[in-house]
Every structure is written in C-alpha cells, then in structure tokens.
Amino acid sequence: MQALDQLETPALLLDAAQMERNIARMRAHLQPLGVTFRPHVKTHKSIDVARRMMATTQGPITVSTLLEADYFSAHGVTDILYAVCIAPNKFDHVAALQARGVKLTLILDSLETARLLVDRARSHAQRFDLLIDTMLVISEKEARALVGIDDALQVVQDCFATMARNAARNYPVVREATGHRDAVFGVKAGCDDAAALLGLKAGGYWPQNMARGLGNHQSSTLLFDRDTGCASALVSANYLTGIRTGAASAVATRFLSRPDSRVLGLIGAGVQAIYQLDGTLAVRVIEKVVAWDPSADNLAPFGRAVTERGLEFIAAERQQVAQQADVLITVTPSTSALVEQGWVRPGTHINAMGADTRGKQELDPALVARAALFVDEVAQALQIGECQHAFGAGLITAESLRGSLGAVVAGLCEGRRSDTEITLFDGTGVALQDLAVADLALRLARQRGFGSTVAYQDAALR
Ligand SMILES: NC(=O)c1ccc[n+]([C@@H]2O[C@H](COP(=O)([O-])OP(=O)(O)OC[C@H]3O[C@@H](n4cnc5c(N)ncnc54)[C@H](O)[C@@H]3O)[C@@H](O)[C@H]2O)c1
C-alpha cells in the first residue's frame, strides 16, 4: 500500500481537465483504502497548464531535464522533483538551482553517483535530499519507442564478439511445460563482464493467448547491478526479443552473406518475420522478397509490410523461395524439414532461426552437413538448434562447425571462403542478446527520461 503514496499521474500526454478527472477518480478509489494519494505533476509544455495542475495535485512538478527545471524555476516554481538520474557532470547545475531556493529531490542511478554528490554537497556545505532509487520499469510501449534495429544490431554484434573472447557467459537454460494452458515457461540468464551486465529473461509461449487478444510470446527481462546484486531494471521483452533475433540474424547476414545479395527468401511469415526483414534491410541492399508460409492470413500482411518498404514481394512455394534467395531465412516452429538440400543455390547464405527447442527442424540435415556452419552457441546449436538433427544422425560433429558467429565478428575465425560456398548460421537465441538489448533500452530510457522509477530499495542519505 505504501507504494501508492509514490504514485505519479501519467499527465504527460493528457490535458489539464482530463488530468483533474483522473486525479479525482484515483483519490475516490484510494481514500477508502486509507492510502494517501499525492500525485505529482509531470513535465508540461506550458507554465499555465503546470500551475493549474499543481493547484489540483498540491504536489511538486516532476521534470526530466535540467532545461525544464530551469524553465519552471524561472517562472517561480520552487517545488521540483527532478525524476531522472543525476550524472556527476550535472552537479554544478543542481547546486545553482538549489541556491535559487528550488527544492530538489534527486533520483540517482547508482550508489557511486550518490557518494559523489554527497561529497560535493559536503564540500559546499549544501544539503540535498537524496533518494537512491535504482529500479526503472520500462513498458512494452516504451521499449518499442526506445530501441531501433540499428542500435540493437550494434549491441548484439558486440555481445557476440564478447562471448567469443570468453568475457561473457550464458548460464544453463531452464525450459519447462507448466502443465497449465499448454504454456512453456523458460528462464535464460547470463553475465557479461565487458558490458557489466547481469540478468535474466523469463517468459515463454502461451498458445491460447491470441484468442484473448494477447501475443502468444510473453517475456520480461530483469537486470541487476553486477556489483551489488540490486535489481536495476525490469524491461518488457516481447518487442525486444523480436528485435534482438532480427539483429542476431542481421549480424550473420552482414558477416557471412555475399555483399551483392539482392533477394531475401523467407520461410515463415509470423511475428518474427518482420524483424528478420528489417534486420536484413539494415545490412544489405535488398530489392525483392520471396516468401512462403502455410497461413495465407499471415503471408498477406507480411507482403504488405514488404511493399510498404518499397520492395517487390512475391508469395511462392518453398522450393521457389529457396531457389531464388541470396539470403534465406527460416523462422517457423516446424518439426520437419521444409527446405531440401538440392533447392539451395551455391553462394546462398541461410539463417536458420526457427529451431530453438529439441524437436524443431526446418532444414534437410544433408543441407546442414553440406554448409559452412556457424552458430551463436555451440552446445545450444547441437542440442536444441537446427544442427541437432544432422548431429544426432552422425552427419556432423562439434568439429564440423567452422566457428561461432562471435568468433567471426571478433576476427578469430574465417567467415565465408568463396562466392559459391553455402554458409549457414544456426541461431538458437542466447540470454546475453536479451540482456544487451534490455540494457540498451535502460540506457536510452535514462537519457530520454522514459520509464517509471520505483522506490524498490531506497536508502535516504542526508
Ligand atoms: N532463434 C531465436 O532466437 C528465436 C527467437 C524468437 C523466436 N524463435 C522461434 O521462431 C519460430 C517462429 O516464431 P514466431 O514468433 O514468428 O511464431 P509465430 O507463431 O508468430 O509464427 C510462426 C509462423 O510459422 C507458420 N507455421 C506454423 N507451423 C508451421 C509448420 N509446422 N511449418 C511451417 N510453418 C509453420 C505459421 O503459419 C506462422 O506464420 C518459433 O519456433 C520460435 O520459437 C526463435
């Protein structure tokens, strides 16, 4: 109940009248529960709207940049909640505002920053009220707004290279059928020393969700401070899973496909397909997309998304897709081969993205055995990836793999050897990719004032 005291009204996008109605509704709801509701006014473009709202809320105005703090303090507002992380380089500005009589509550991103600020305050005989409040909650909508394919590509690429240098580890994966609503639940965790990341992604697949208007894939990432173990962010990971998978595939395409690749072939036009498309477009000049899916209902909107991007789209049979593609991506939950060995032309690059569980399969094992093989994680590829079938049939061994994609990125392993070689990336999805994009969302959220700060483990320093 106490946490409700901290509630901030989401006034950012609302007009004053709507805000007042919301506050009245919230008060009426909370008062009978014995909760004191003290809404804050969030950033507003105009001082008039802000004044009206402050009169209603009787609370401070919440700003997310020092520029806004300046604006409101110049208009005589003295109760300001600076609800973003204060970096050490902002200390002087903060001190100047305080000298003007502005009451500041600072929310800090780390204990280290708090210590620096306290030292600074002591040396200037100043007093700050500090709230150490390290937990940021980033919603699905915010994650979508914050993370684009280009940024995701860069962090996923770096993450692969770090894995190859043994400076990051994925921990054993948990994946269980819950026995309820046919759901599969899993936890993927890892630690990246180079990027100072520790965390987990938990979630899975709830096949009956679609009928309730929800996506079947649901997951969330929890990030921890590697030094203290304190939780630093909870990030909705549905969109981020898609974009990190598109990014992983795009890194493989960037390093392994022929630079003159112009035709993208897709086997599968479900949720992941659009991320695969955008990832590929970020690294190659694609002119035509040829795709197959057993569901016409899925293929049609995917085709529209392709033409909206100014590309030619052709719906075709599996064999034609495989025969025409320079870059071929398979991304279905199939449990039997969809692409035969003889269909694929020399020089094609394949990203096998659908198989991420024991039993899933999209390619003829003979095709896998014939290709130059690259994986995201060796053990996962051989056990749950596309390689599991060729490996199980004795067509390949661990030594048959040319290397990890990270080793290619880090320059530790040779990639494509000729324009006629068929290269194959077996992407099973690893925790470190999830942590990398969640951390990207966290850093961008802090920069841009996104996310909701939760008083999760506060310690007031005076
Ligand atoms: N490698 C990774 O990192 C990673 C990440 C996310 C998802 N995935 C996997 O990718 C696959 C696709 O995910 P999605 O989110 O797009 O799923 P989705 O359910 O949204 O779409 C799957 C598509 O495949 C088609 N399909 C279904 N069964 C098929 C079958 N037996 N043969 C051929 N096509 C079939 C469907 O019509 C649908 O269009 C899943 O297996 C998922 O687990 C892998």
The ligand as an ORCA input file, in Angstrom:
! r2SCAN-3c Opt
* xyz 0 1
  N      16.306    -18.245    -32.612
  C      15.768    -17.349    -31.834
  O      16.469    -16.597    -31.164
  C      14.284    -17.223    -31.819
  C      13.683    -16.084    -31.264
  C      12.287    -15.956    -31.309
  C      11.526    -16.975    -31.873
  N      12.147    -18.090    -32.367
  C      11.399    -19.195    -32.978
  O      10.996    -18.792    -34.278
  C       9.817    -19.508    -34.642
  C       8.783    -18.542    -35.182
  O       8.445    -17.637    -34.176
  P       7.244    -16.590    -34.395
  O       7.250    -15.727    -33.186
  O       7.353    -15.934    -35.703
  O       5.997    -17.567    -34.355
  P       4.548    -17.302    -34.922
  O       3.678    -18.323    -34.286
  O       4.180    -15.878    -34.829
  O       4.701    -17.614    -36.482
  C       5.061    -18.870    -36.971
  C       4.731    -18.917    -38.465
  O       5.076    -20.207    -38.927
  C       3.954    -20.818    -39.553
  N       3.932    -22.219    -39.157
  C       3.355    -22.746    -38.074
  N       3.595    -24.073    -38.026
  C       4.333    -24.365    -39.108
  C       4.884    -25.566    -39.615
  N       4.756    -26.713    -38.999
  N       5.574    -25.488    -40.758
  C       5.737    -24.334    -41.391
  N       5.244    -23.174    -40.953
  C       4.546    -23.184    -39.825
  C       2.725    -20.095    -39.089
  O       1.739    -20.046    -40.096
  C       3.255    -18.709    -38.732
  O       3.095    -17.784    -39.775
  C       9.374    -20.260    -33.401
  O       9.842    -21.592    -33.482
  C      10.088    -19.529    -32.275
  O      10.285    -20.330    -31.149
  C      13.499    -18.220    -32.354
*
